[in-house]
Amino acid sequence: MEEKLILSAKQGDKKALTELVKLYSNTVYNFAFKICRDREKAENTMQETFLSMVKSLSQFDGKSKLSTWLYRIVANHCLMEARKSKRFSYVDVENEESLFDDKYIADWSKLPVKELENKELKKILDNAIKKLAPEYRLVFTLRDVEQLSTEETAKITSLSVPAVKSRLHRARAFLRKEITKAFQK
């Protein structure tokens, strides 16, 4: 069914194009929000993504899923937006050697249960994710939130598989450090 919609949309069928937008609008918005961490930016990114889709759908070759192609467009728009607005400083996880210190590997069995309430943990995790540089947030979101494979993530981000693994490892280490610090306060 999706293949027929894509083919019809490529041939100029506006109804098919509208159906594709409807089909993917939630996915695109949710992913944009997870990367941009801002509703307005996510809405703008969603609009830019669908504009890009309309302009370049003829170039979609069908070798990947349409969703993978759209993830790549969203990722590019979010990264461009992040580069434009340098008002927020991100942690340079590339050179953060303390990420791998043993003191930041929490013994979760000893943490009080009350501290693990979902709302508090979500807030702490959201704050930590916001501190990640967009390139690391993107890889973390694709792999751990969207649960895409390393290969799919590499394709979407135009990175090698080892680069994806490295960024994911550093992002997870940084998040682990931030969560542990929050619980030690």
Stockholm file with secondary structure:
# STOCKHOLM 1.0

chainA/1-185         MEEKLILSAKQGDKKALTELVKLYSNTVYNFAFKICRDREKAENTMQETFLSMVKSLSQFDGKSKLSTWLYRIVANHCLMEARKSKRFSYVDVENEESLFDDKYIADWSKLPVKELENKELKKILDNAIKKLAPEYRLVFTLRDVEQLSTEETAKITSLSVPAVKSRLHRARAFLRKEITKAFQK
#=GR chainA/1-185 SS CHHHHHHHHHTTCHHHHHHHHHHHHHHHHHHHHHHHCCHHHHHHHHHHHHHHHHHHGGGCCSSSCHHHHHHHHHHHHHHHHHHHCTTSCCBCGGGCGGGGCGGGSCCGGGSCGGGGCHHHHHHHHHHHHHHBCHHHHHHHIIIIISCCCHHHHHHHHTCCHHHHHHHHHHHHHHHHHHHHHHHHC
#=GC SS_cons         CHHHHHHHHHTTCHHHHHHHHHHHHHHHHHHHHHHHCCHHHHHHHHHHHHHHHHHHGGGCCSSSCHHHHHHHHHHHHHHHHHHHCTTSCCBCGGGCGGGGCGGGSCCGGGSCGGGGCHHHHHHHHHHHHHHBCHHHHHHHIIIIISCCCHHHHHHHHTCCHHHHHHHHHHHHHHHHHHHHHHHHC
//
